[in-house]
């Protein structure tokens, strides 16, 4: 599977090279991304990180969507510098270079990589927070607000 992802990264760079008529330094590729994130582009170090658990269960999605998505982040940084992560420059690379819809989130089943969650409450109903976010609430360094009703989330012990 890693070989297929590596080959797709190379194919994306060849496509970009043809489109922009210039060559790009290839990134270092790691398979150590954790949690619910499928992939991550490290801009300053020219690295790509992929989640091996999600990759195993979603190979086609990785090849067709995740790899071009993350490569587009690196190309955007090389060509335009620091801009909004999913801004117009990134969207243009996704649509014009890779001929893909610029989706910002994946739809993969993350139950295997979800980790422990804690239930919080708002007017909308229960909301799950990750252990990292829960610990910030417990330490008093962060409060969270529901995206829908804008009410502060309260921990349900």
Steps between C-alpha positions, in 0.01 A plus 500: 500500500778744582648432157170599335481820701862584417428441132194727518705774667748475212217507246357814662840668477537403134156645430592822681834518319323478164234751600735764646792420268746483788631226723435459870709339771335179613386479861601252764213260565418352839227262612471614860195730504276416794143570600215583262718694256558313173799702388706804588733724301791650693572812298836620634659155494340381173355187658185299456358290781233236446291305749583129454178375665272711280717421197457126549120530507465771232766446234295635207405815690865559591617458141223708344441769762733513800831495309403778254352700790824490699726549198290807414587647841872462433471640148295794625767584755779473242317714245320757717663493842291510814132532406173362641527120522194436283492840335458594134858405409467148640153462346636607160771233513244235595261598219734619223800269546346182645143543365353422843233659715684686778354318801648603832389197706492130436197277555684189622389285791728605787367261766829304508707814564255713695650466848326567829232769504306682771136605484410868527155658481343801329147591380551283189574188702813304589834591339815284514835663572836329463713426804733787401215753492344356817831539686519866395152557646596321824819710531295815440704609197221462242122514466309369199183632338253301290530588131122485452337659807806701616446385858799417723554124527459354850666176609260214578672308782 
